[in-house]
Amino acid sequence: MISNQVLQNIIDGLRNIARVDLCILDTEGKEAASTLDVGDIAKTVSDFAASPADSQQIQGFQYFKVYDEQHLEYILIAAGTGEDVYLVGKMAAFQIQNLIVAYKERFDRDNFIKNLLLDNLLLVDIYNRAKKLHIQADQARVVAVIEAGEERNNAVLELVRNHVGTGSRDFVTVVDEGNVLVVKELDEADALKEIDRFAKGLEALLQKESMEGIRIAYGTVVHDLKEVSRSYKEAKMALDVGKIFFDDRDVIAYSELGIGRLIYQLPIPLCKMFIREIFGGRSPDDIDEETLTTVLKFFENSLNVSETSRQLFIHRNTLVYRLDKLQKSTGLDLRVFEDAITFRIALMVVKYMRYMDCNDF
């Protein structure tokens, strides 16, 4: 159904162009949008609705019927009785009728995409309904999730829809109150670069509109309509994992999650057991900030002692002392690759556990 605001925008625009006042009412005479006061004409509207005429001149007004297929949807009234008024009224009725068709198709397509994303359709229904809605099944697509938050969800939805454009074959929708979803068609030859450009374009758009703190994640490229839900699930996971391990990034791809994706799927009891094995009776919080900063920089420099000490502006022996101190408390020598990997994973597991604890999962 077309909103009353959209109807009001239509007749406001027509009035500005043609200088003809218009009024749109439902079949019971209730006003939906208007640029003039027609008074109490419920009886007149009811009589006209019941008549076989599609247009009629009544008491100084032109009346027109607007149909949704064969069903009478609206009564349009144009002020005046001249030929120009009649033509403006006919054009307005024609435009509203076309909008009804467009909105119905958009609603049907939107509803189909929502059910597709949520795995609410049987396989046979996916292809049958896609064919009826003129949606190509064997097309490269990817799903992007934009975490907007409940308060900004509608504003972000409109921004993204305007960005994508009405003539696009991409779908912009919502399936919950906090996220906006984009199902984007891709060029097979350049799919990965295309989705990366698209995501960064969305990021730039939202930043320009002062939409701070919004995160974007996208799944892997799928090549069949039935797999779109998988890309959606991947994008949702990327959004969560990104908050834990890539909190400095506003755009994250499922393919970039690395080991973080594996850790995210571990049960908490198993994580606790692993941490106990690494740290014994100690808590990871016992590691002081200075040592932790040193370790992270050491990892950044691929376990290179000289380069790490240079970047931290400390003597090489100071760095060695800090690594030896950590080895005594954990039994792990970070200069040994296997021990370094173990400790790095342990830090990620701790970060994951803290996130889950804070969010009451």
N, C-alpha and C positions, 0 to 999 in steps of 0.2 A: 504494500500500500504506500502511495506517495504521501509524504508528510505534508501537513498544512503549511509549514514554512516554505517548502518547495513550491507549492501551489501559489502562495502569496508572492514569491519572487517572480513567478511567471507572469502573473497579471500586473504586477508593478512594472515589469519591463515592457509589457505590451502597452500599458497606459502611457508610459513615457515616450514610446515610439509613435503610437497611433492616436493618442489623446482621446481614448475611449475608455470609460469606466466599466469595470467588469466585476462580477460576483460569481463565486462557485459555491454551490450548496449540494448537500446529499439529497437523496430522493425523498426524505422526510421534511426538507426545508431548513435543515440545520446548516448554518454558514460554516464553510471551511476556509475561505479566503475571500477578501473583498476590497475594492477601492471605492465603494459607494454604499450608501444606506438605502436598502430596498424596502425596509419596514417589515411588517408581518405579512408574509406572502406564502405561508405554509400551505394554505388551501389551494392557491394558484399553482404552486409547484407540484402538489399532489395530483391535481387534475391534469396538468401537462404531462407528468410522468406516466399517468394511466392512459393518455391519448396515444394514437398511432403515429402522430407527427414527430419528426426528428427536430424540427425547428418551428417556431411560431412567434408571432408578434402579439404581445399582450400588454395593454395599458401603458404604452409608451416604452416598452422594453422588448428586446429580442431574446427569446428563450431557445436554448440548444441542448440536445441530449449528448452525453459523453458515455460511451460504452466500454466495458471491459469484456472483449469478445462479444457475446450476445447479451451480456448482463448490463443493465443500466447502472452506472456508477455515480455520475454527477449530473447536475443541472447547471448549465452556464447561462448567466444573464448578462447581456450587454445593454448599456444605457443608450437609448436613442432608437430611431426607426429608419434611418436612411440606409442607402445601399452600402455606403462605406462601413457603417456600423455592423451591418449584416456580414460583410466580408471579414472584418476584424474578428467578429464572434466565431465565424466558421473556422478561421485560422487558429484561434485560441482553442476551440474544441478539438481540432485536429492535433494540435501540439500536445494537449493533455492526454488524448487517447494514445498517441505514440509513446508518451512517457509512461503510461500505465503498462504497456507491453514491455517496455525496456526495464522497468522496475520489477515486473514479474519475472522476467528472464534472469535478471541479476539476482533476485531472491532465490530462485530455483537453483541457479548455479552456485550461489553462496552456500545454500543448504547442502547441496551435493558435496562440495569441497569440505565442509565441516564434518559431515558423516564419513567422508573418505579419510580424513586426518585421524579421526577417532576410532577407525576400524569398525564402523557400524554398518558396513555394507557387505553383502555376499559378493563373491567374485563375479558371478553372472550379472548381478545388479550394477556393478561398477561399469562394465562395458556397455550394457544396454542403456543406462542413464547417460553415460558420457556421449554415446552416439546421438541420443535425442537432444542433448544440450550443445551439440557440435563442439565437443571437447576432444581433442586428439589424444588417443591412448598411448601410442608409442612415440613419446616426445621426451627429450631430456629435461628434467626439472630438478629443482632443489627447494627445500623449505627453509626460510629464515624466520627466526623468532625475535621479536623486539620486545624487551621487557620494559614496559612503560609505567606500570603501577596503576592501581585502580583510578586514582584521581585524574591522571593524564591520558588514560587509555583512549577515550573518544577523540581527544585532540590529536593524538599521535595517529590514530586510525585515519582521520581525515587528511592529515598531512601526507601520509604515505600513499593514500589513494590518489591524491592530487599529483604526487610525484610520479607514481606509476602511470597514470593517465587512463582515461575512460576507454581509449581504443586499444589498450594493451590486452594481451591474452594471459597476463599474470593475474593471480587472484590475491586480494587483500581481505582478510577476515579476522575474526576473533572466535576463540572457543572457550575462553575463560575471561575473568575480569581484569587480568593484569598484563596480558600479552597480546600483541598484534602479530599476525602471521602473514607471511608472503609466500605464496607458491609461485615460483618464478620459472618460466620457460627459458631454456638455454640453447645456445648454438653448440652443437656437438663438437665442433672443431676447437672451440676456445672456452669450454664450459668453466673451468676452474678460474681463469682470469676474469671471466665475465661476472661470476658471482662475487669474487673479491672486489671488483670495481663497484658492483651494485651495493654491497654491504658498506663499503667506505663512503659511497655517495649518500646512503641513508644516514650514516653517522654525521657527515658534514651538514646535511639538511637539518637534522634535529639539533645540532649544536648551533646552527644559524638561528634557529627559532628559540634559542635559550632553553632547550630541553636537556638539561644537564643530568648526569648520572644514569642515562639510559644505556643498556647493554644490548648488543646484537650478537646472535649466534646462528650458525647455519650448519645443516647436515651435509651428507655426501650426495653427489649427483645420482639420481635414479633415472631409468630409461623406460619405465612402464608406469602407468597410472596407479596400478595396484600397490606399487612400492613407495608411493608418496608418504604414507603414514610412517614408514621406516625413517625417511629423511626427517620427518617432524620429530620423532622420538630422539633421533641423534642430535637434532638442534636443541631440544630441551635439555638433554644430558650435557651438551657443550655449554649451555647457559649456566647450569649448576656447577659443573667442574671448573669452568672459567672463574667463577666467584671464589673458589677455593685456591686454585693454583696459579691463576693468571689475573689476579685482582687489579693489576695495573693496566689491563687492556679492556677497551670498550667493545671490540669486535673479536670474536673467536670462532674458529672452525672446528668441527668435530674431528677432522683429520689432524688437527694440531695438538690434540689433548695428550698424546703420548702415554706415558705410564700413569698419568693422572686418571685416565679413563679406567684403568684396571683397579687402581686403589679405590676409586669411587664405588666400585661394585663389591668391595670386600665387606663382609659382615663385621660389625663393631667388635664382637667378642674375639674374632680372629686377629683384629688389629691390636687389641689390648694384649693378647698373648705375645704377638710379635714384639711390641714395645717392651714388654717385661723381659724378653730374651735379650734385647739389645742393651737396655739400660739397667737391668737387674732391678734392685729395689729403688733406684733413683728415679726422679722425675725428669723428663726432658727440660722442664722449666729451670732445673738446677744449673743448666749451662748458661753462663753469663753472656750478656749482650756482646761484649768485646770478642769473646771466643766465637760466638755464632756468626758475627759479621766477618771475622777472619775466615771461617770455614766456607761461607757462601762465596766470598771472593776467590778462595782457593778453587772451588768448583768452577766458577766462571772462567778461570784461567787454565782449565784442564789439568789441575794438580801440578802446575808449574810453580815451584817455590820462589824462584828468582823474580818472575813477573808479578806474583802476588805481593811479595814484600815491597816491590817497587811501587805498585799502585796504592798500597796501604801506607806508604812512607814510613816503613819500619825496617829494622835490620833483619837480615835473613835469619840470624840466630834467634831473634825474638819470635819470628813466625814458627821456627822449629820448636821452640820452647812451648808455644801455645798448642801445637799439634801433639807434642809429647804429653802435655798435661791432659788433653782430651783422650789420648790413648790409655792413660792410666785409669781414667774414670769409666771408660766404656769398653776398653779392650780392643778398640778399632784404630788401626793405623791408617789415617787418611791418605798417606803417601802410597799405600797399596791399593790398586784399582778396585779389587773386590771389596775391601773394607770401605772404601769411599762410596761405592755404589750402595752398600748396605746402609750406611749412615744417611746418605741422601734420601733413600726410600723411607727410612725411619722418620726423617724430618717431614716428609710429605704425608706420611700416615698420621703423624701427630697433628698436622694442620687439618687434615680431613676429619679427625676425631673431634677436634675443637669446633669445627664448623657444624658438624652434625649435632653436637651437644648444645651449641648456641641456638640452633634452629629447632630443637626438640624433636629430632627425627627418631 
